[in-house]
């Protein structure tokens, strides 16, 4: 393979990776626990929190805090899974070189 063809291939790979990352960043992920729902973007920023308060007693604040953590972690796991699925396709079989991409 000549150098020019290899550079075109690298440029296409970079373009495809950028597009995949933009898709992830623009996707909303929803994490849920029984009383808490959190919506995040692909950059792990919380966009919305919904608490089902009618089922909540004032004594249940500690439980609510725990449910918030569970819902947040659920959304983060979804983002990580999608990121690995989409971005992992670009790095399969490549050596792990820090800073390469």
Phi and psi in degrees as a GROMACS rama.xvg file:
@    title "Ramachandran Plot"
@    xaxis  label "Phi"
@    yaxis  label "Psi"
@TYPE xy
-80.2092  165.669  UNK-2
-62.8818  -39.3021  UNK-3
-64.2437  -42.4232  UNK-4
-65.817  -38.1324  UNK-5
-67.1291  -39.1921  UNK-6
-65.239  -39.2461  UNK-7
-62.4546  -40.3194  UNK-8
-65.2102  -40.9309  UNK-9
-65.7598  -42.4001  UNK-10
-62.4694  -40.4027  UNK-11
-64.4205  -42.4695  UNK-12
-60.6714  -44.6833  UNK-13
-61.9948  -42.6321  UNK-14
-62.7245  -44.7626  UNK-15
-64.4482  -39.8914  UNK-16
-65.8982  -41.3496  UNK-17
-62.6202  -42.9908  UNK-18
-63.1134  -43.7583  UNK-19
-63.3896  -41.5097  UNK-20
-66.1456  -38.3739  UNK-21
-63.2404  -39.8692  UNK-22
-61.0714  -44.0704  UNK-23
-63.0869  -47.119  UNK-24
-60.7336  -31.7946  UNK-25
-92.6938  2.29368  UNK-26
-92.3007  142.069  UNK-27
-98.5701  138.825  UNK-28
-120.793  138.212  UNK-29
-119.45  118.223  UNK-30
-100.917  141.954  UNK-31
-133.834  144.271  UNK-32
-131.141  -176.884  UNK-33
-61.8093  -34.314  UNK-34
-115.551  -7.39022  UNK-35
-126.766  135.801  UNK-36
-127.143  128.781  UNK-37
-120.718  132.818  UNK-38
-110.395  130.518  UNK-39
-129.575  157.753  UNK-40
-91.1801  176.147  UNK-41
-68.3458  -8.40105  UNK-42
-97.4046  11.4375  UNK-43
68.9643  26.5516  UNK-44
-90.0592  131.86  UNK-45
-73.224  124.646  UNK-46
-99.1258  -32.0297  UNK-47
-157.013  143.99  UNK-48
-127.811  128.53  UNK-49
-121.245  124.727  UNK-50
-115.75  127.13  UNK-51
-84.6712  85.0102  UNK-52
-74.1766  -25.2709  UNK-53
-63.736  -18.6598  UNK-54
-96.3276  5.43418  UNK-55
-108.53  129.33  UNK-56
-91.3142  156.057  UNK-57
-61.6149  -25.9372  UNK-58
-77.085  -6.09988  UNK-59
-97.6635  18.835  UNK-60
-60.4683  -43.0181  UNK-61
-61.8722  -41.3132  UNK-62
-63.5731  -40.8608  UNK-63
-61.4853  -42.1379  UNK-64
-60.0343  -42.1746  UNK-65
-64.1085  -39.6799  UNK-66
-66.8632  -34.6995  UNK-67
-59.9507  -45.1919  UNK-68
-62.089  -43.8527  UNK-69
-61.5434  -46.0613  UNK-70
-64.5818  -42.1864  UNK-71
-60.3869  -49.1294  UNK-72
-62.9251  -34.8178  UNK-73
-61.8048  -46.0709  UNK-74
-64.9925  -40.8749  UNK-75
-62.9848  -41.6117  UNK-76
-60.8025  -39.3472  UNK-77
-63.2916  -43.1359  UNK-78
-63.1782  -45.8473  UNK-79
-61.9006  -39.5991  UNK-80
-64.5001  -48.1921  UNK-81
-64.4825  -40.5476  UNK-82
-61.5179  -44.8361  UNK-83
-63.6887  -42.1461  UNK-84
-62.7624  -46.3667  UNK-85
-77.684  -43.6273  UNK-86
-85.2102  -27.2589  UNK-87
-63.031  -28.0857  UNK-88
-62.3407  -26.5224  UNK-89
-83.5152  -22.3558  UNK-90
-111.563  1.88156  UNK-91
-58.3459  129.521  UNK-92
80.5955  -3.76792  UNK-93
-90.2437  145.744  UNK-94
-67.4878  150.215  UNK-95
-79.8723  95.7143  UNK-96
-112.2  109.096  UNK-97
-55.604  134.566  UNK-98
82.4824  0.437198  UNK-99
-65.8825  -44.4253  UNK-100
